[in-house]
Amino acid sequence: MVSRGQEAIVKFAGDYFRVNPFDAKFSTFTKALSYDKQLLQKKELTDNYSNYSISGTYKVFNPFSLNANNVEMHIRSIGLRHYFGVSTPMYIYQLVARFPDSPIGRRKIRKDYWQMVNRFRRLYTADFLQE
C-alpha cells in the first residue's frame, strides 16, 4: 500500500518507466521486467543474496518528446542498507536514452529535463503542503 506522501513518486515513475516498480510486489515487478517482450538484448543476473540485475534495450518504448535512437533500461542491486535497524536491499533503476546530436535536439532534451524537474518539484511541494 502506498501512503499519500508517496503517491507522487509512484505516478512520476509510472510516466517514465515502462514497468513501474511501485505497482506491485518486487517479485511481480522483476517478473514483469524479465518477461517484457519489448525489452531486447536482455542480460539478467539473480543470486541467493537479494542481488538482482537486468538490462536491455527498448526499440519501441520512449517516454521523451524527442525520438531516441534507443532507450536502455538498467536495474541493479547496490547491496544492503540499514534503515531503522533493518537491512534493506537497495536498487538503482534507470533509463538511458540516446538521441541524435543537433542544436534542436539539445534544446528539446533541455526542455524535457526542466519539465521533469519542475513537475517533480510541484508534486513534492504540493504533498508537503498538504500534510
N, C-alpha and C positions, 0 to 999 in steps of 0.2 A: 504494500500500500504506500502511496506517495503522499507525503504531507503537503499542505498548502504552500509552504515555503519552497518546496521542490518542484512544484508544477511547472514553473518557468523553464527550468533546465530540461525537464522531460520534453516539453513542447519544442524548445530550441533544438535539442538533439534530434528529435523526430523529423525536423525540417531539413536537416543537413546529412543525416546518416540513413542509408537505405534500410539498415536493420537497427532499430532503436534499442539500445541496451537497457532502457528503463521500462519497456513494455511488459516484461515477464521476468521469470527467474533467470539467473545467469545460465543455467544449463539449457534452457529454452533458447536464450539468445545465442549461445555458442552453436547449438544445433542449427538454428536458422542461418547463421553465417556459413557453417560447413556445407549446408545443402543449397545455398543460394546459387541458382543457375546462371545469374548474371555475373557472378564473381569468377573470373577466368584466371588461369595460371595460379591456382591456389597452392599455398605452401602452409601446411598445418603441423603443429607440434603440441603434443599433450604428454604430461607425465603424472606421476602419483603425488606430486607436491603442490597441487593447485597452480602449476605453471601451464598456461595455455597461450598459444600464439597462432595467429593465422594472418596471411596476407594474400593479396591478389589484385587483379586489375579489373575495373568495370569498363566495358566498352559502351554501354548504353546509359548508365546512371551518371547524372551530372547535376548537382544541386545549385550550380552557379549560373549567373546570367550570360557568361561568355562560354562558348563551346570549347571544351577542353579536348586536347589530343587524347588523353586518357586520364582516368581517375584511379589512383591506387588507394587501397584500404589496408590498414595495418592495425592489429591489436596485439599487444604483447604484455606479458607479466613483468612487473618491476619488483616482484618479491613481496614479502610480508611487511606491513607497517603496523605499529601498535597504536591503537586509539582507545583511550579509556581502559587500558589494561587488556584489550582484546587484540589478538593477532588477526589482521585482515589482509587478504590478498589484494594487491593493487594492480591496475592495468592502465595502459595508455591506448586510447582508441583514436586513430587519426585518419584523415583523408589527405591525400597529396594529389593535387590536380596540376597537370602540365598543360600550359597554354602556348600558342604561337606568340613569339615576341614581336610586339609592334607598339608604337605610341598609343594607339587607340585601345589595344588590349591592356596595356598597363593602366590606363585611365579607368577602364571597366573593372579591373581587378581591385584598384584602389577604392572605387565606388562600392563594390560588393563588400570589401573589407569594412569600410566605415559604416555601411548599413548594418552589417552583422554586429559590430561593436556597439553601435547606438541602440540597436534592438535589445541586445543583451543588457546594456545599461538600464534601459527603460523597464525591462522585465524585472530586474532585481531591485531597482528603486521602487517600483510600484509594490512589489511584495514586501519590501522592508517597511514602507509607509503604512501598509495595511495591518501589520502586526501590532 
